[in-house]
Amino acid sequence: DAFSHGSYSYVAAGSSAKDYDDLSLPVKGLVYFAGEHTCKEHPDTVGGAMLSGLREAKNILQKFKRQCEVDGLSVLVAAEEE
């Protein structure tokens, strides 16, 4: 990237770990955020980016609660809204 040159996040003065939580909140259950900037346990690391990706994959899959068979293939079906 010509502008960021490999940038990463950091906790600025006056910030807190809650800011990482806020950055990871989904928008209307449709847009999910992952990346080192959303992982307060391992910020500004590749591991934090990977762990947050796994976290959000799990959150998305939780929206698909039941599984069914379609033409012999196991597929996920969206759960009914609660």
C-alpha positions in Angstrom: 0.0 0.0 0.0 1.6 3.2 -1.1 0.0 5.2 1.7 0.2 3.0 4.8 3.5 1.2 4.2 2.5 -1.7 6.5 0.5 0.2 9.2 -0.8 -1.3 12.4 -3.1 -0.2 15.2 -2.1 1.0 18.7 -3.8 2.1 21.8 -3.6 5.9 21.9 -3.3 7.9 25.1 -6.8 8.1 26.6 -8.0 4.9 24.9 -8.9 1.6 26.5 -9.3 -2.1 25.8 -13.1 -1.3 25.4 -12.2 0.5 22.2 -11.1 -2.8 20.6 -14.4 -4.3 21.6 -16.3 -1.4 20.1 -14.4 -1.7 16.8 -15.4 -5.4 16.6 -19.1 -4.9 16.9 -21.1 -6.1 13.9 -23.4 -3.7 12.1 -27.0 -4.8 12.0 -25.9 -8.4 12.1 -24.8 -8.2 8.5 -21.3 -6.7 8.5 -18.6 -8.2 10.7 -15.2 -6.8 11.5 -12.0 -8.8 12.0 -8.3 -7.7 12.1 -5.6 -7.0 14.6 -7.4 -3.7 15.4 -10.3 -5.7 16.9 -8.3 -8.1 19.2 -7.4 -6.6 22.5 -5.6 -9.7 23.7 -3.1 -9.6 20.8 -3.3 -6.1 19.2 -1.0 -5.1 16.3 0.0 -8.8 15.6 -0.7 -11.3 12.8 -1.9 -13.6 15.5 -4.5 -11.1 16.6 -5.7 -10.7 13.0 -6.0 -14.5 12.7 -7.7 -15.0 16.0 -10.2 -12.2 15.3 -11.0 -13.8 11.9 -11.7 -17.1 13.6 -13.9 -15.2 16.2 -16.0 -13.6 13.5 -16.3 -16.8 11.5 -17.7 -18.4 14.6 -20.1 -15.5 15.1 -21.3 -15.7 11.6 -21.8 -19.4 11.7 -23.8 -19.1 14.9 -26.4 -17.3 12.7 -26.8 -20.6 10.9 -28.0 -22.9 13.6 -29.4 -25.9 11.9 -28.0 -28.1 9.3 -30.0 -30.1 6.6 -29.3 -32.4 3.7 -29.9 -31.1 0.2 -29.1 -33.5 -2.7 -26.8 -35.5 -0.4 -24.8 -32.4 0.6 -24.7 -31.1 4.1 -25.5 -27.4 3.9 -26.1 -24.7 6.5 -29.6 -23.1 6.6 -30.2 -19.7 8.2 -32.0 -20.0 11.5 -35.3 -18.3 11.9 -35.2 -14.9 13.5 -35.8 -14.9 17.2 
